[in-house]
Amino acid sequence: MTAQREIDVVHLRLILVSGKTQDFTFSPNDSATDIAKHVFENWPADWEEEQVSSPSILRLIFQGRFLHGNVTLGARVAPPTAHASVSAAGGAERCCRGSQAKLQQIRQKIKT
């Protein structure tokens, strides 16, 4: 009988609609709201031209599902997942500016 390994951290790669990426590490207990706030407060310098005005504008996609509110990563991580991807896009005004081809590229990055 094998014991299920507990996950201490979740490594997320944030991908903007533009395709820029940045890796972050979170606790499985962090909620979507916690993640959006942390990303907003630690916005990467090379994403400056895509800075959003509020963490509530960020849309997080994790394992093919939108994360929002109090939903935690731990509720979505299937052990022994060690690395996952998340897509963060600015609100509708940023998201809708991207072409369908660019959105498809992002979806492909998330799958890898």
Biopython code that builds the backbone (N, CA, C, O; Angstrom):
import numpy as np
from Bio.PDB.StructureBuilder import StructureBuilder

atoms = [
    (1, "MET", "N", (0.842, -1.179, 0.000)),
    (1, "MET", "CA", (0.000, 0.000, 0.000)),
    (1, "MET", "C", (0.885, 1.239, 0.000)),
    (1, "MET", "O", (1.811, 1.341, 0.805)),
    (2, "THR", "N", (0.612, 2.161, -0.879)),
    (2, "THR", "CA", (1.431, 3.374, -0.952)),
    (2, "THR", "C", (0.694, 4.536, -0.325)),
    (2, "THR", "O", (-0.512, 4.706, -0.500)),
    (3, "ALA", "N", (1.442, 5.323, 0.401)),
    (3, "ALA", "CA", (0.867, 6.515, 1.033)),
    (3, "ALA", "C", (0.833, 7.634, 0.007)),
    (3, "ALA", "O", (1.758, 7.794, -0.790)),
    (4, "GLN", "N", (-0.228, 8.393, 0.037)),
    (4, "GLN", "CA", (-0.333, 9.529, -0.867)),
    (4, "GLN", "C", (0.554, 10.647, -0.352)),
    (4, "GLN", "O", (0.468, 11.047, 0.809)),
    (5, "ARG", "N", (1.411, 11.146, -1.237)),
    (5, "ARG", "CA", (2.339, 12.206, -0.866)),
    (5, "ARG", "C", (1.609, 13.535, -0.769)),
    (5, "ARG", "O", (0.827, 13.899, -1.647)),
    (6, "GLU", "N", (1.876, 14.240, 0.298)),
    (6, "GLU", "CA", (1.248, 15.543, 0.479)),
    (6, "GLU", "C", (2.027, 16.598, -0.304)),
    (6, "GLU", "O", (3.256, 16.567, -0.351)),
    (7, "ILE", "N", (1.315, 17.511, -0.904)),
    (7, "ILE", "CA", (1.928, 18.569, -1.702)),
    (7, "ILE", "C", (2.156, 19.784, -0.820)),
    (7, "ILE", "O", (1.222, 20.312, -0.217)),
    (8, "ASP", "N", (3.416, 20.227, -0.748)),
    (8, "ASP", "CA", (3.767, 21.380, 0.074)),
    (8, "ASP", "C", (3.652, 22.694, -0.698)),
    (8, "ASP", "O", (3.239, 23.715, -0.149)),
    (9, "VAL", "N", (4.020, 22.654, -1.963)),
    (9, "VAL", "CA", (3.983, 23.858, -2.795)),
    (9, "VAL", "C", (3.451, 23.501, -4.181)),
    (9, "VAL", "O", (3.513, 22.356, -4.629)),
    (10, "VAL", "N", (2.931, 24.528, -4.833)),
    (10, "VAL", "CA", (2.467, 24.379, -6.210)),
    (10, "VAL", "C", (3.221, 25.422, -7.024)),
    (10, "VAL", "O", (3.178, 26.614, -6.720)),
    (11, "HIS", "N", (3.909, 24.960, -8.059)),
    (11, "HIS", "CA", (4.653, 25.854, -8.936)),
    (11, "HIS", "C", (3.749, 26.219, -10.105)),
    (11, "HIS", "O", (3.270, 25.349, -10.833)),
    (12, "LEU", "N", (3.527, 27.499, -10.270)),
    (12, "LEU", "CA", (2.663, 27.975, -11.342)),
    (12, "LEU", "C", (3.442, 28.831, -12.318)),
    (12, "LEU", "O", (4.278, 29.642, -11.921)),
    (13, "ARG", "N", (3.164, 28.647, -13.585)),
    (13, "ARG", "CA", (3.724, 29.510, -14.620)),
    (13, "ARG", "C", (2.579, 30.362, -15.122)),
    (13, "ARG", "O", (1.640, 29.857, -15.738)),
    (14, "LEU", "N", (2.659, 31.649, -14.858)),
    (14, "LEU", "CA", (1.642, 32.572, -15.334)),
    (14, "LEU", "C", (1.953, 32.950, -16.766)),
    (14, "LEU", "O", (3.100, 33.231, -17.114)),
    (15, "ILE", "N", (0.924, 32.954, -17.589)),
    (15, "ILE", "CA", (1.083, 33.281, -19.000)),
    (15, "ILE", "C", (0.103, 34.392, -19.340)),
    (15, "ILE", "O", (-1.110, 34.235, -19.202)),
    (16, "LEU", "N", (0.644, 35.506, -19.782)),
    (16, "LEU", "CA", (-0.216, 36.602, -20.225)),
    (16, "LEU", "C", (-0.741, 36.311, -21.616)),
    (16, "LEU", "O", (-0.202, 35.457, -22.320)),
    (17, "VAL", "N", (-1.783, 37.009, -22.015)),
    (17, "VAL", "CA", (-2.324, 36.856, -23.362)),
    (17, "VAL", "C", (-1.231, 37.128, -24.398)),
    (17, "VAL", "O", (-1.251, 36.547, -25.483)),
    (18, "SER", "N", (-0.287, 37.999, -24.075)),
    (18, "SER", "CA", (0.813, 38.319, -24.985)),
    (18, "SER", "C", (1.802, 37.170, -25.131)),
    (18, "SER", "O", (2.628, 37.172, -26.043)),
    (19, "GLY", "N", (1.720, 36.178, -24.226)),
    (19, "GLY", "CA", (2.639, 35.043, -24.268)),
    (19, "GLY", "C", (3.786, 35.145, -23.277)),
    (19, "GLY", "O", (4.532, 34.181, -23.106)),
    (20, "LYS", "N", (3.945, 36.282, -22.624)),
    (20, "LYS", "CA", (5.001, 36.423, -21.615)),
    (20, "LYS", "C", (4.700, 35.514, -20.433)),
    (20, "LYS", "O", (3.542, 35.331, -20.056)),
    (21, "THR", "N", (5.756, 34.943, -19.848)),
    (21, "THR", "CA", (5.564, 34.024, -18.730)),
    (21, "THR", "C", (6.400, 34.429, -17.523)),
    (21, "THR", "O", (7.404, 35.130, -17.647)),
    (22, "GLN", "N", (5.966, 33.975, -16.368)),
    (22, "GLN", "CA", (6.702, 34.176, -15.117)),
    (22, "GLN", "C", (6.308, 33.046, -14.174)),
    (22, "GLN", "O", (5.127, 32.719, -14.052)),
    (23, "ASP", "N", (7.292, 32.451, -13.509)),
    (23, "ASP", "CA", (7.029, 31.375, -12.558)),
    (23, "ASP", "C", (6.842, 31.932, -11.155)),
    (23, "ASP", "O", (7.555, 32.843, -10.734)),
    (24, "PHE", "N", (5.874, 31.373, -10.441)),
    (24, "PHE", "CA", (5.584, 31.724, -9.057)),
    (24, "PHE", "C", (5.398, 30.434, -8.273)),
    (24, "PHE", "O", (5.088, 29.394, -8.854)),
    (25, "THR", "N", (5.584, 30.490, -6.967)),
    (25, "THR", "CA", (5.345, 29.351, -6.088)),
    (25, "THR", "C", (4.305, 29.744, -5.051)),
    (25, "THR", "O", (4.386, 30.808, -4.437)),
    (26, "PHE", "N", (3.323, 28.863, -4.865)),
    (26, "PHE", "CA", (2.239, 29.122, -3.927)),
    (26, "PHE", "C", (1.998, 27.901, -3.056)),
    (26, "PHE", "O", (2.474, 26.805, -3.351)),
    (27, "SER", "N", (1.263, 28.105, -1.994)),
    (27, "SER", "CA", (0.818, 27.023, -1.125)),
    (27, "SER", "C", (-0.461, 26.437, -1.711)),
    (27, "SER", "O", (-1.223, 27.159, -2.354)),
    (28, "PRO", "N", (-0.716, 25.144, -1.505)),
    (28, "PRO", "CA", (-1.985, 24.574, -1.950)),
    (28, "PRO", "C", (-3.183, 25.233, -1.250)),
    (28, "PRO", "O", (-4.313, 25.131, -1.729)),
    (29, "ASN", "N", (-2.938, 25.901, -0.128)),
    (29, "ASN", "CA", (-4.006, 26.579, 0.614)),
    (29, "ASN", "C", (-4.313, 27.973, 0.090)),
    (29, "ASN", "O", (-5.268, 28.605, 0.542)),
    (30, "ASP", "N", (-3.514, 28.465, -0.862)),
    (30, "ASP", "CA", (-3.748, 29.798, -1.426)),
    (30, "ASP", "C", (-4.970, 29.766, -2.335)),
    (30, "ASP", "O", (-5.133, 28.864, -3.158)),
    (31, "SER", "N", (-5.814, 30.763, -2.168)),
    (31, "SER", "CA", (-7.023, 30.872, -2.990)),
    (31, "SER", "C", (-6.711, 31.676, -4.257)),
    (31, "SER", "O", (-5.654, 32.296, -4.379)),
    (32, "ALA", "N", (-7.645, 31.645, -5.174)),
    (32, "ALA", "CA", (-7.497, 32.431, -6.396)),
    (32, "ALA", "C", (-7.342, 33.913, -6.064)),
    (32, "ALA", "O", (-6.566, 34.619, -6.708)),
    (33, "THR", "N", (-8.073, 34.377, -5.068)),
    (33, "THR", "CA", (-7.964, 35.776, -4.640)),
    (33, "THR", "C", (-6.571, 36.061, -4.103)),
    (33, "THR", "O", (-5.992, 37.102, -4.414)),
    (34, "ASP", "N", (-6.016, 35.142, -3.290)),
    (34, "ASP", "CA", (-4.656, 35.301, -2.757)),
    (34, "ASP", "C", (-3.634, 35.374, -3.889)),
    (34, "ASP", "O", (-2.733, 36.213, -3.872)),
    (35, "ILE", "N", (-3.784, 34.495, -4.863)),
    (35, "ILE", "CA", (-2.840, 34.434, -5.984)),
    (35, "ILE", "C", (-2.897, 35.718, -6.796)),
    (35, "ILE", "O", (-1.859, 36.300, -7.109)),
    (36, "ALA", "N", (-4.099, 36.163, -7.139)),
    (36, "ALA", "CA", (-4.242, 37.391, -7.927)),
    (36, "ALA", "C", (-3.633, 38.579, -7.192)),
    (36, "ALA", "O", (-2.961, 39.412, -7.800)),
    (37, "LYS", "N", (-3.867, 38.658, -5.885)),
    (37, "LYS", "CA", (-3.309, 39.760, -5.094)),
    (37, "LYS", "C", (-1.779, 39.694, -5.080)),
    (37, "LYS", "O", (-1.113, 40.716, -5.243)),
    (38, "HIS", "N", (-1.222, 38.495, -4.885)),
    (38, "HIS", "CA", (0.235, 38.337, -4.854)),
    (38, "HIS", "C", (0.856, 38.715, -6.209)),
    (38, "HIS", "O", (1.862, 39.422, -6.261)),
    (39, "VAL", "N", (0.251, 38.242, -7.290)),
    (39, "VAL", "CA", (0.775, 38.565, -8.622)),
    (39, "VAL", "C", (0.696, 40.064, -8.867)),
    (39, "VAL", "O", (1.649, 40.659, -9.371)),
    (40, "PHE", "N", (-0.422, 40.679, -8.519)),
    (40, "PHE", "CA", (-0.580, 42.119, -8.705)),
    (40, "PHE", "C", (0.481, 42.887, -7.919)),
    (40, "PHE", "O", (1.084, 43.822, -8.444)),
    (41, "GLU", "N", (0.714, 42.498, -6.666)),
    (41, "GLU", "CA", (1.688, 43.193, -5.811)),
    (41, "GLU", "C", (3.128, 42.896, -6.192)),
    (41, "GLU", "O", (4.028, 43.638, -5.799)),
    (42, "ASN", "N", (3.371, 41.829, -6.946)),
    (42, "ASN", "CA", (4.724, 41.433, -7.368)),
    (42, "ASN", "C", (4.802, 41.348, -8.885)),
    (42, "ASN", "O", (5.441, 40.453, -9.437)),
    (43, "TRP", "N", (4.148, 42.284, -9.545)),
    (43, "TRP", "CA", (4.070, 42.302, -11.003)),
    (43, "TRP", "C", (5.479, 42.361, -11.596)),
    (43, "TRP", "O", (6.240, 43.270, -11.264)),
    (44, "PRO", "N", (5.844, 41.417, -12.461)),
    (44, "PRO", "CA", (7.193, 41.403, -13.039)),
    (44, "PRO", "C", (7.512, 42.680, -13.808)),
    (44, "PRO", "O", (6.659, 43.235, -14.501)),
    (45, "ALA", "N", (8.739, 43.130, -13.676)),
    (45, "ALA", "CA", (9.169, 44.378, -14.319)),
    (45, "ALA", "C", (9.018, 44.311, -15.838)),
    (45, "ALA", "O", (8.671, 45.311, -16.466)),
    (46, "ASP", "N", (9.275, 43.143, -16.437)),
    (46, "ASP", "CA", (9.185, 43.052, -17.890)),
    (46, "ASP", "C", (7.742, 42.922, -18.395)),
    (46, "ASP", "O", (7.517, 42.777, -19.597)),
    (47, "TRP", "N", (6.776, 42.973, -17.488)),
    (47, "TRP", "CA", (5.359, 43.000, -17.861)),
    (47, "TRP", "C", (4.776, 44.404, -17.708)),
    (47, "TRP", "O", (3.560, 44.581, -17.775)),
    (48, "GLU", "N", (5.630, 45.392, -17.505)),
    (48, "GLU", "CA", (5.192, 46.743, -17.168)),
    (48, "GLU", "C", (4.126, 47.297, -18.115)),
    (48, "GLU", "O", (3.149, 47.898, -17.669)),
    (49, "GLU", "N", (4.315, 47.093, -19.423)),
    (49, "GLU", "CA", (3.356, 47.653, -20.379)),
    (49, "GLU", "C", (1.988, 46.963, -20.322)),
    (49, "GLU", "O", (1.023, 47.443, -20.918)),
    (50, "GLU", "N", (1.909, 45.845, -19.608)),
    (50, "GLU", "CA", (0.632, 45.127, -19.484)),
    (50, "GLU", "C", (0.096, 45.162, -18.052)),
    (50, "GLU", "O", (-0.769, 44.366, -17.686)),
    (51, "GLN", "N", (0.612, 46.083, -17.255)),
    (51, "GLN", "CA", (0.185, 46.216, -15.859)),
    (51, "GLN", "C", (-1.318, 46.455, -15.787)),
    (51, "GLN", "O", (-1.867, 47.276, -16.523)),
    (52, "VAL", "N", (-1.965, 45.733, -14.900)),
    (52, "VAL", "CA", (-3.406, 45.910, -14.691)),
    (52, "VAL", "C", (-3.620, 46.852, -13.520)),
    (52, "VAL", "O", (-2.716, 47.068, -12.713)),
    (53, "SER", "N", (-4.821, 47.413, -13.429)),
    (53, "SER", "CA", (-5.090, 48.417, -12.400)),
    (53, "SER", "C", (-5.570, 47.826, -11.078)),
    (53, "SER", "O", (-5.629, 48.528, -10.069)),
    (54, "SER", "N", (-5.914, 46.537, -11.079)),
    (54, "SER", "CA", (-6.450, 45.917, -9.873)),
    (54, "SER", "C", (-6.276, 44.402, -9.958)),
    (54, "SER", "O", (-6.347, 43.838, -11.050)),
    (55, "PRO", "N", (-6.048, 43.726, -8.814)),
    (55, "PRO", "CA", (-5.938, 42.265, -8.867)),
    (55, "PRO", "C", (-7.237, 41.600, -9.304)),
    (55, "PRO", "O", (-7.212, 40.477, -9.808)),
    (56, "SER", "N", (-8.359, 42.266, -9.122)),
    (56, "SER", "CA", (-9.639, 41.664, -9.504)),
    (56, "SER", "C", (-9.802, 41.540, -11.019)),
    (56, "SER", "O", (-10.691, 40.831, -11.491)),
    (57, "ILE", "N", (-8.953, 42.223, -11.777)),
    (57, "ILE", "CA", (-9.004, 42.139, -13.241)),
    (57, "ILE", "C", (-8.374, 40.835, -13.737)),
    (57, "ILE", "O", (-8.717, 40.354, -14.817)),
    (58, "LEU", "N", (-7.465, 40.267, -12.962)),
    (58, "LEU", "CA", (-6.770, 39.054, -13.388)),
    (58, "LEU", "C", (-7.726, 37.875, -13.464)),
    (58, "LEU", "O", (-8.567, 37.688, -12.584)),
    (59, "ARG", "N", (-7.592, 37.084, -14.517)),
    (59, "ARG", "CA", (-8.381, 35.862, -14.690)),
    (59, "ARG", "C", (-7.408, 34.693, -14.674)),
    (59, "ARG", "O", (-6.494, 34.626, -15.496)),
    (60, "LEU", "N", (-7.604, 33.791, -13.755)),
    (60, "LEU", "CA", (-6.695, 32.668, -13.575)),
    (60, "LEU", "C", (-7.319, 31.382, -14.097)),
    (60, "LEU", "O", (-8.433, 31.020, -13.720)),
    (61, "ILE", "N", (-6.584, 30.695, -14.969)),
    (61, "ILE", "CA", (-7.019, 29.399, -15.485)),
    (61, "ILE", "C", (-6.015, 28.374, -14.990)),
    (61, "ILE", "O", (-4.815, 28.512, -15.226)),
    (62, "PHE", "N", (-6.498, 27.350, -14.308)),
    (62, "PHE", "CA", (-5.628, 26.334, -13.721)),
    (62, "PHE", "C", (-6.203, 24.964, -14.065)),
    (62, "PHE", "O", (-7.360, 24.675, -13.761)),
    (63, "GLN", "N", (-5.395, 24.129, -14.697)),
    (63, "GLN", "CA", (-5.812, 22.794, -15.118)),
    (63, "GLN", "C", (-7.116, 22.850, -15.913)),
    (63, "GLN", "O", (-8.008, 22.021, -15.731)),
    (64, "GLY", "N", (-7.206, 23.847, -16.801)),
    (64, "GLY", "CA", (-8.338, 23.965, -17.695)),
    (64, "GLY", "C", (-9.588, 24.576, -17.105)),
    (64, "GLY", "O", (-10.624, 24.612, -17.769)),
    (65, "ARG", "N", (-9.523, 25.059, -15.873)),
    (65, "ARG", "CA", (-10.703, 25.649, -15.232)),
    (65, "ARG", "C", (-10.369, 27.023, -14.676)),
    (65, "ARG", "O", (-9.255, 27.274, -14.217)),
    (66, "PHE", "N", (-11.362, 27.910, -14.728)),
    (66, "PHE", "CA", (-11.171, 29.215, -14.115)),
    (66, "PHE", "C", (-11.152, 29.052, -12.607)),
    (66, "PHE", "O", (-11.972, 28.336, -12.032)),
    (67, "LEU", "N", (-10.204, 29.727, -11.978)),
    (67, "LEU", "CA", (-10.164, 29.801, -10.515)),
    (67, "LEU", "C", (-10.659, 31.176, -10.121)),
    (67, "LEU", "O", (-10.276, 32.175, -10.729)),
    (68, "HIS", "N", (-11.491, 31.233, -9.127)),
    (68, "HIS", "CA", (-11.964, 32.540, -8.666)),
    (68, "HIS", "C", (-12.321, 32.455, -7.195)),
    (68, "HIS", "O", (-12.592, 31.380, -6.661)),
    (69, "GLY", "N", (-12.314, 33.601, -6.562)),
    (69, "GLY", "CA", (-12.733, 33.695, -5.168)),
    (69, "GLY", "C", (-11.916, 32.854, -4.212)),
    (69, "GLY", "O", (-10.687, 32.914, -4.205)),
    (70, "ASN", "N", (-12.612, 32.068, -3.405)),
    (70, "ASN", "CA", (-11.968, 31.298, -2.340)),
    (70, "ASN", "C", (-11.541, 29.898, -2.758)),
    (70, "ASN", "O", (-11.115, 29.113, -1.911)),
    (71, "VAL", "N", (-11.645, 29.567, -4.040)),
    (71, "VAL", "CA", (-11.208, 28.252, -4.501)),
    (71, "VAL", "C", (-9.693, 28.164, -4.347)),
    (71, "VAL", "O", (-8.965, 29.019, -4.851)),
    (72, "THR", "N", (-9.215, 27.128, -3.648)),
    (72, "THR", "CA", (-7.776, 26.971, -3.414)),
    (72, "THR", "C", (-7.141, 26.084, -4.466)),
    (72, "THR", "O", (-7.814, 25.306, -5.142)),
    (73, "LEU", "N", (-5.824, 26.220, -4.588)),
    (73, "LEU", "CA", (-5.085, 25.351, -5.498)),
    (73, "LEU", "C", (-5.198, 23.901, -5.056)),
    (73, "LEU", "O", (-5.312, 23.000, -5.887)),
    (74, "GLY", "N", (-5.168, 23.678, -3.750)),
    (74, "GLY", "CA", (-5.259, 22.322, -3.221)),
    (74, "GLY", "C", (-6.540, 21.619, -3.624)),
    (74, "GLY", "O", (-6.571, 20.395, -3.744)),
    (75, "ALA", "N", (-7.595, 22.386, -3.832)),
    (75, "ALA", "CA", (-8.861, 21.801, -4.260)),
    (75, "ALA", "C", (-8.794, 21.337, -5.708)),
    (75, "ALA", "O", (-9.620, 20.534, -6.143)),
    (76, "ARG", "N", (-7.815, 21.839, -6.456)),
    (76, "ARG", "CA", (-7.683, 21.518, -7.881)),
    (76, "ARG", "C", (-6.478, 20.653, -8.213)),
    (76, "ARG", "O", (-6.428, 20.087, -9.305)),
    (77, "VAL", "N", (-5.509, 20.528, -7.321)),
    (77, "VAL", "CA", (-4.286, 19.777, -7.614)),
    (77, "VAL", "C", (-4.520, 18.303, -7.360)),
    (77, "VAL", "O", (-4.971, 17.909, -6.284)),
    (78, "ALA", "N", (-4.213, 17.498, -8.352)),
    (78, "ALA", "CA", (-4.304, 16.055, -8.192)),
    (78, "ALA", "C", (-2.909, 15.511, -7.915)),
    (78, "ALA", "O", (-2.084, 15.493, -8.828)),
    (79, "PRO", "N", (-2.605, 15.063, -6.691)),
    (79, "PRO", "CA", (-1.271, 14.552, -6.398)),
    (79, "PRO", "C", (-0.884, 13.474, -7.385)),
    (79, "PRO", "O", (-1.757, 12.733, -7.839)),
    (80, "PRO", "N", (0.380, 13.352, -7.737)),
    (80, "PRO", "CA", (1.544, 14.078, -7.262)),
    (80, "PRO", "C", (1.956, 15.228, -8.155)),
    (80, "PRO", "O", (3.149, 15.383, -8.418)),
    (81, "THR", "N", (1.040, 16.034, -8.631)),
    (81, "THR", "CA", (1.369, 17.172, -9.479)),
    (81, "THR", "C", (2.421, 18.044, -8.810)),
    (81, "THR", "O", (2.238, 18.503, -7.683)),
    (82, "ALA", "N", (3.520, 18.266, -9.513)),
    (82, "ALA", "CA", (4.597, 19.079, -8.970)),
    (82, "ALA", "C", (4.689, 20.411, -9.685)),
    (82, "ALA", "O", (5.210, 21.380, -9.132)),
    (83, "HIS", "N", (4.193, 20.469, -10.903)),
    (83, "HIS", "CA", (4.273, 21.715, -11.654)),
    (83, "HIS", "C", (3.001, 21.870, -12.465)),
    (83, "HIS", "O", (2.555, 20.930, -13.122)),
    (84, "ALA", "N", (2.430, 23.040, -12.416)),
    (84, "ALA", "CA", (1.193, 23.305, -13.135)),
    (84, "ALA", "C", (1.309, 24.622, -13.869)),
    (84, "ALA", "O", (2.262, 25.374, -13.664)),
    (85, "SER", "N", (0.361, 24.896, -14.708)),
    (85, "SER", "CA", (0.345, 26.152, -15.443)),
    (85, "SER", "C", (-0.929, 26.903, -15.133)),
    (85, "SER", "O", (-1.973, 26.314, -14.851)),
    (86, "VAL", "N", (-0.821, 28.200, -15.191)),
    (86, "VAL", "CA", (-1.996, 29.055, -15.019)),
    (86, "VAL", "C", (-1.883, 30.180, -16.019)),
    (86, "VAL", "O", (-0.780, 30.635, -16.322)),
    (87, "SER", "N", (-2.968, 30.616, -16.515)),
    (87, "SER", "CA", (-2.972, 31.731, -17.451)),
    (87, "SER", "C", (-3.591, 32.931, -16.764)),
    (87, "SER", "O", (-4.686, 32.838, -16.210)),
    (88, "ALA", "N", (-2.907, 34.035, -16.799)),
    (88, "ALA", "CA", (-3.448, 35.265, -16.230)),
    (88, "ALA", "C", (-3.610, 36.251, -17.359)),
    (88, "ALA", "O", (-2.656, 36.564, -18.071)),
    (89, "ALA", "N", (-4.815, 36.733, -17.517)),
    (89, "ALA", "CA", (-5.072, 37.712, -18.567)),
    (89, "ALA", "C", (-5.748, 38.911, -17.937)),
    (89, "ALA", "O", (-6.549, 38.770, -17.013)),
    (90, "GLY", "N", (-5.428, 40.070, -18.430)),
    (90, "GLY", "CA", (-6.104, 41.267, -17.955)),
    (90, "GLY", "C", (-7.586, 41.163, -18.260)),
    (90, "GLY", "O", (-8.003, 40.245, -18.966)),
    (91, "GLY", "N", (-8.376, 42.066, -17.753)),
    (91, "GLY", "CA", (-9.821, 42.042, -17.937)),
    (91, "GLY", "C", (-10.216, 41.968, -19.392)),
    (91, "GLY", "O", (-9.364, 41.836, -20.270)),
    (92, "ALA", "N", (-11.483, 42.051, -19.643)),
    (92, "ALA", "CA", (-12.004, 41.867, -20.988)),
    (92, "ALA", "C", (-11.331, 42.794, -21.997)),
    (92, "ALA", "O", (-11.115, 42.414, -23.147)),
    (93, "GLU", "N", (-11.004, 43.996, -21.568)),
    (93, "GLU", "CA", (-10.390, 44.918, -22.519)),
    (93, "GLU", "C", (-9.030, 44.417, -22.996)),
    (93, "GLU", "O", (-8.650, 44.683, -24.136)),
    (94, "ARG", "N", (-8.290, 43.705, -22.158)),
    (94, "ARG", "CA", (-7.011, 43.140, -22.577)),
    (94, "ARG", "C", (-7.221, 41.805, -23.262)),
    (94, "ARG", "O", (-6.621, 41.536, -24.303)),
    (95, "CYS", "N", (-8.052, 40.984, -22.696)),
    (95, "CYS", "CA", (-8.273, 39.641, -23.207)),
    (95, "CYS", "C", (-8.799, 39.681, -24.639)),
    (95, "CYS", "O", (-8.327, 38.935, -25.497)),
    (96, "CYS", "N", (-9.748, 40.525, -24.891)),
    (96, "CYS", "CA", (-10.394, 40.551, -26.189)),
    (96, "CYS", "C", (-9.528, 41.184, -27.265)),
    (96, "CYS", "O", (-9.819, 41.022, -28.450)),
    (97, "ARG", "N", (-8.478, 41.896, -26.892)),
    (97, "ARG", "CA", (-7.576, 42.485, -27.876)),
    (97, "ARG", "C", (-6.737, 41.416, -28.554)),
    (97, "ARG", "O", (-6.303, 41.602, -29.691)),
    (98, "GLY", "N", (-6.499, 40.289, -27.869)),
    (98, "GLY", "CA", (-5.668, 39.227, -28.433)),
    (98, "GLY", "C", (-6.396, 38.528, -29.560)),
    (98, "GLY", "O", (-7.617, 38.373, -29.528)),
    (99, "SER", "N", (-5.638, 38.110, -30.555)),
    (99, "SER", "CA", (-6.248, 37.398, -31.672)),
    (99, "SER", "C", (-6.558, 35.966, -31.268)),
    (99, "SER", "O", (-6.016, 35.459, -30.286)),
    (100, "GLN", "N", (-7.425, 35.324, -32.020)),
    (100, "GLN", "CA", (-7.755, 33.929, -31.755)),
    (100, "GLN", "C", (-6.511, 33.054, -31.864)),
    (100, "GLN", "O", (-6.355, 32.104, -31.097)),
    (101, "ALA", "N", (-5.625, 33.365, -32.808)),
    (101, "ALA", "CA", (-4.395, 32.587, -32.963)),
    (101, "ALA", "C", (-3.520, 32.698, -31.712)),
    (101, "ALA", "O", (-2.940, 31.707, -31.269)),
    (102, "LYS", "N", (-3.427, 33.891, -31.149)),
    (102, "LYS", "CA", (-2.619, 34.096, -29.946)),
    (102, "LYS", "C", (-3.220, 33.328, -28.768)),
    (102, "LYS", "O", (-2.492, 32.725, -27.979)),
    (103, "LEU", "N", (-4.544, 33.352, -28.652)),
    (103, "LEU", "CA", (-5.200, 32.604, -27.588)),
    (103, "LEU", "C", (-4.962, 31.110, -27.754)),
    (103, "LEU", "O", (-4.779, 30.399, -26.765)),
    (104, "GLN", "N", (-4.963, 30.629, -28.984)),
    (104, "GLN", "CA", (-4.681, 29.214, -29.232)),
    (104, "GLN", "C", (-3.243, 28.870, -28.833)),
    (104, "GLN", "O", (-3.001, 27.802, -28.271)),
    (105, "GLN", "N", (-2.294, 29.757, -29.114)),
    (105, "GLN", "CA", (-0.898, 29.537, -28.711)),
    (105, "GLN", "C", (-0.794, 29.420, -27.195)),
    (105, "GLN", "O", (-0.067, 28.570, -26.682)),
    (106, "ILE", "N", (-1.512, 30.263, -26.490)),
    (106, "ILE", "CA", (-1.492, 30.225, -25.025)),
    (106, "ILE", "C", (-2.067, 28.914, -24.531)),
    (106, "ILE", "O", (-1.524, 28.302, -23.611)),
    (107, "ARG", "N", (-3.157, 28.482, -25.132)),
    (107, "ARG", "CA", (-3.729, 27.196, -24.740)),
    (107, "ARG", "C", (-2.730, 26.063, -24.932)),
    (107, "ARG", "O", (-2.643, 25.153, -24.106)),
    (108, "GLN", "N", (-1.979, 26.124, -26.024)),
    (108, "GLN", "CA", (-0.967, 25.102, -26.282)),
    (108, "GLN", "C", (0.140, 25.143, -25.234)),
    (108, "GLN", "O", (0.614, 24.093, -24.800)),
    (109, "LYS", "N", (0.562, 26.349, -24.818)),
    (109, "LYS", "CA", (1.585, 26.482, -23.778)),
    (109, "LYS", "C", (1.102, 25.901, -22.461)),
    (109, "LYS", "O", (1.873, 25.283, -21.727)),
    (110, "ILE", "N", (-0.180, 26.103, -22.161)),
    (110, "ILE", "CA", (-0.735, 25.602, -20.915)),
    (110, "ILE", "C", (-0.698, 24.085, -20.889)),
    (110, "ILE", "O", (-0.460, 23.486, -19.840)),
    (111, "LYS", "N", (-0.930, 23.460, -22.034)),
    (111, "LYS", "CA", (-0.937, 22.003, -22.111)),
    (111, "LYS", "C", (0.443, 21.395, -21.915)),
    (111, "LYS", "O", (0.554, 20.234, -21.521)),
    (112, "THR", "N", (1.508, 22.168, -22.186)),
    (112, "THR", "CA", (2.873, 21.620, -22.065)),
    (112, "THR", "C", (3.465, 21.884, -20.716)),
    (112, "THR", "O", (4.601, 21.490, -20.453)),
]
sb = StructureBuilder()
sb.init_structure("model")
sb.init_model(0)
sb.init_chain("A")
sb.init_seg("    ")
for serial, (resi, resn, name, xyz) in enumerate(atoms, 1):
    if name == "N":
        sb.init_residue(resn, " ", resi, " ")
    sb.init_atom(name, np.array(xyz, "f"), 0.0, 1.0, " ", f" {name:<3s}", serial, name[0])
structure = sb.get_structure()
